[in-house]
């Protein structure tokens, strides 16, 4: 096989998909640069290499290499023509590398992490240089190309194509401001990636093409300025836009705080704010329709975001790892929440899914470890795999009737989850949906028994499944759990209001041992659940604290039948056991008693005016 044939067959993987190279040098990583039929690696002078018919490719530098490293021009009588993918990855003690005239190709990320490399010379023989060959070479200040090279050139240590129409690579360690030469019409993918010391970039009127993520990880970049005559791009206050300022392409890394996106913008581009640690607050106008892939990924000091109703799509990973994001408001225009959009937003405590969202994507809220509550609206149909996986503070979940399927491990690892209500529309629950939900002792179903995944397991042990009378498909077990119906308890009404002159109505989301969720359910803190059947719209409910002698809260629309779960309702006289509900038949005023926090005891009173 000749070099050209090999080059056309290689499928390089980007460094984002394989960061293990210098930590553990697995053979699997090396196979990404070895063509079919070449799976055996040998060593020569500490270098790991593979052979072709008439060439050798270097795939690994000598272990513990330090100082000056000279790559041999020939091994086993064959020319060294290739420096492979990540070949010198993490050789942080190497200060200089001599590339022989035999080398034709330098692979993607070939010298990644050579943090003490200060300069390098590209010989005239090199015809192909892969993407981001010097990423994380933090002290590299100059790349020099032999003047006789037919494909590449360099000016002031910056790597270009031969005619200097394309900027290939800016030295990662080069400091200060930089003006792109007027001959350049295109800037390569990742050309400035990781250039922490560059402070500003000026783009001439000739540049019409920018590769993906052109300024990512440029931690010292304060401004991107575009010549006003440029036909493709523009800038405002150091922020890069398309010409008409409808797409925000790249935000600088320094001195932001609060930023208001201009009202001309309809799209926030992929990676536009990624890793901007200077961004603390953001205003998105209602002109914006699209938020791109990874747009705000790792904005670690961003604290709140309001997504307006105008936004109809949010790209995958858009807000991943925004670890200080404490609140989000999702507008009504969004129809789906994509993959890992809010993953690892660890300070997020509560979220309300927008009223038009039909699907919650793979890992959408995964590892939001402080998320205690989530409101899923009745527009939602699909909860995808891992959607809330690892939300270790989530206490209870109500899944509305609109949801039809719950994905694999959707709530896996929600170790504080103690109560789940599943609406009547759910017809399929995938394997391990509640795996490692160690506090979950009961799951309540409003509809017929759904189908389970191949393992026929919800992923939990010792929990009980409860279902409503009249629903179908149930037995004494559901998957690997026991199941039983809810018992029905009639509660007679009393006439008249229990408190004279009551003018104000009060409502509490969480009170003592009781939590109010979506009508018509009430949750009890010790896994007790009450279901109020909607048969009277004129009834009302009051809660009276016996110990304090005061009315705490009242609520409209309470119904004449209550479904009660274990333990059994009992004629318990005046004794009240903390944490459970009791029904008194023999009193003049029928009541359902419940224990309050501490020594407080209270009453639920039902009446029909």
PyMOL commands that set and color helices and strands:
alter all, ss='L'
color gray80, all
select helices_A, chain A and resi 3-9+15-17+27-33
alter helices_A, ss='H'
color red, helices_A
select strands_A, chain A and resi 42-44+47-51+56-60+67-70+74-75+78-83+94-98+105-106+119-122+128-129+142-145+152-155+158-161+166-169+176-179+186-187+198-203+209-210+223-226+233-236+239-242+247-250+257-260+267-268+279-283+290-291+304-307+313-314+327-330+336-337+350-352+359-360+373-375+382-383+396-399+405-406+419-422+428-429+442-445+451-452+464-467+477-478+481-485+487-490+510-511+514-516+521-524+529-533+540-545+550-556+561-564+581-584+591-595+601-607
alter strands_A, ss='S'
color yellow, strands_A
deselect
rebuild
show_as cartoon
